[in-house]
Each structure stands twice: as C-alpha cells, then as structure tokens.
Amino acid sequence: MSHFYAMLSRMKYINRWGLMRNTQKESICEHSLEVAILAHALAVIHNRRFHGNVSPERAATLAIFHDAPEIITGDLPTPVKYSMLPQDLKQDYTSLLFQEQEEDKRLLTFVKAADKLSALIKCVEERKMGNAEFVKAEQTIRESIGAMKI
C-alpha cells in the first residue's frame, strides 16, 4: 500500500530511553498513545476549567504522530516523511505533519506538555522500581514542565 504506513507500523519496535537502563522498556508506539491521552486530557481541562476552545480530538491526533520521525533517524526532515505518502492521501496527512494552522500551533503546546508529562511518568515509574538512573532526568523534566507555565 504505502511506505508511510509501513513506517508507522514500526513504531512498536523503536524503544525510547535507549541510553539509560530501563526496568520496563517503552516503545514509541506506547509513548505516542500515552501522549495522545495526556494531550486530550490537557485540552479538555483547558476548555472546561479555563474557558478555552480547542479540539481535544485534534490534540490527541497530533500527539499520535509527534514522534513518527524517530522511526527512521530520530529527526527526519518533514519533506522526506511526507514523500512516503501515496499522492491521493497527502492532503489528509499534510496538517498532521506540517501543523501550519494557527489552532494546531496552539495545540502543539498541549502535545509538548503531554510529551514532558509522559517522560515524567516514566521517570517516576523507574525511580519507584529502584532505578536511580532516572532521578536526575526526573528533576530536569519537572523543571522544564514548570518553565512551560501552562
């Protein structure tokens, strides 16, 4: 069908935190689902408690694709990943890969916060399992979340 979908299906094979010892491995696929759930929740909270008007569903969808480039290189230029799509489907994925709309730029704040929260959750879980290797990462991530001021 398409190299794009074949690439996405490989998300389950790419482990995160490769330079650190993990008590529990975490794939990009697992991480992306967690980030999608957290981004959706942050958008819902923003709408309900802070009178916002953003799409939780769109935030979740953007989060699903946020680390897709890591499948190949860790940071793949957008034109390369875009070129893998079948011509007739490019318009459906353009906004997920390019995020040029103003609402998407706002939603990416929620995705970035959710990404950091996911990393913080991983650090806390590892620390609770007795893995001191994640203590410094936990501290750094907590500070970066605080600096976001959201």
C-alpha positions in Angstrom: 0.0 0.0 0.0 2.5 2.7 1.1 5.9 3.1 2.7 4.3 5.7 5.1 2.1 3.1 6.8 4.8 0.5 6.9 7.0 3.1 8.6 4.3 3.9 11.2 3.8 0.2 11.9 7.5 0.1 13.0 6.8 2.4 15.9 6.3 -0.6 18.2 9.9 -1.7 17.5 11.6 1.6 18.4 12.5 1.8 22.1 12.8 5.1 24.0 15.4 6.0 26.6 18.0 4.0 24.7 20.9 5.4 26.6 19.6 4.6 30.0 18.9 1.3 31.8 15.2 0.6 32.0 13.3 -1.7 34.3 10.5 -1.6 31.7 11.1 -0.9 28.0 8.8 1.7 26.3 8.3 1.8 22.6 7.5 4.9 20.6 4.1 3.4 19.9 3.3 3.1 23.7 4.7 6.5 24.3 2.6 8.1 21.5 -0.6 6.6 22.9 0.2 7.9 26.3 1.0 11.4 24.9 -2.3 11.3 22.9 -4.3 10.5 26.1 -2.5 13.2 28.1 -2.8 15.8 25.3 -6.5 15.1 25.0 -6.9 15.5 28.8 -5.0 18.8 28.8 -7.2 20.2 26.1 -10.4 19.1 27.9 -9.1 20.7 31.1 -8.2 23.8 29.2 -11.7 24.0 27.7 -13.7 23.1 30.9 -11.7 24.8 33.6 -10.1 27.7 31.8 -12.8 28.6 29.2 -10.7 27.5 26.3 -11.9 26.5 22.9 -9.5 23.9 21.4 -10.2 20.5 19.9 -9.1 17.7 22.3 -9.5 15.2 19.4 -7.2 17.2 17.2 -4.6 17.4 20.1 -4.7 13.6 20.5 -4.3 13.1 16.8 -1.3 15.4 16.6 0.2 13.6 19.5 -0.1 10.2 17.8 2.2 11.4 15.1 4.5 13.6 17.1 7.4 11.2 17.3 6.9 9.3 14.0 10.2 10.7 12.6 12.1 8.8 15.2 11.3 5.6 13.5 14.0 6.2 10.9 16.6 8.6 12.2 15.5 10.4 15.4 14.8 13.6 13.4 13.7 13.1 9.9 13.1 16.2 7.8 9.4 16.7 7.1 9.7 16.6 3.3 11.2 13.2 3.4 8.4 11.6 5.6 5.8 13.5 3.5 7.2 12.0 0.3 6.4 8.5 1.5 2.6 9.1 1.3 0.6 8.0 -1.6 -0.3 11.0 -3.7 -4.1 10.7 -3.2 -3.7 10.7 0.6 -1.2 13.6 1.1 -3.8 16.2 1.7 -5.2 14.1 4.6 -1.9 14.0 6.4 -0.4 17.4 5.5 -1.8 19.1 8.5 -0.7 16.4 10.8 2.9 16.5 9.6 3.2 20.3 9.0 1.0 21.9 11.7 0.7 25.2 9.9 -2.8 26.2 11.0 -2.9 28.6 14.0 -5.0 26.2 16.1 -2.5 23.4 15.5 0.3 25.7 16.7 -1.7 26.3 19.9 -2.4 22.6 20.3 1.2 21.7 19.9 1.7 23.4 23.3 -0.5 20.7 24.8 1.3 18.0 22.9 4.7 19.2 24.1 3.4 19.4 27.7 1.9 15.9 27.3 5.2 14.7 26.0 7.0 16.0 29.0 4.4 14.6 31.4 4.8 11.2 29.7 8.6 11.4 30.3 8.0 12.5 33.9 5.7 9.5 34.4 8.4 7.2 33.0 11.0 8.7 35.4 8.7 8.3 38.4 7.9 4.7 37.5 11.6 3.9 37.0 12.6 5.6 40.3 9.8 3.7 42.2 11.3 0.5 40.8 14.6 1.3 42.4 16.3 2.7 39.2 18.3 5.7 40.4 19.4 6.3 36.9 16.2 8.3 36.2 16.4 10.6 39.3 18.3 13.4 37.5 16.1 13.1 34.4 13.0 13.4 36.7 14.4 16.6 38.3 15.2 18.1 34.9 11.8 17.2 33.4 10.0 18.6 36.4 11.8 21.9 36.0 11.1 22.0 32.3 7.4 21.4 32.9 7.4 24.3 35.4 9.1 26.6 33.0 6.3 26.0 30.4 3.8 27.9 32.7 0.7 26.2 31.4 
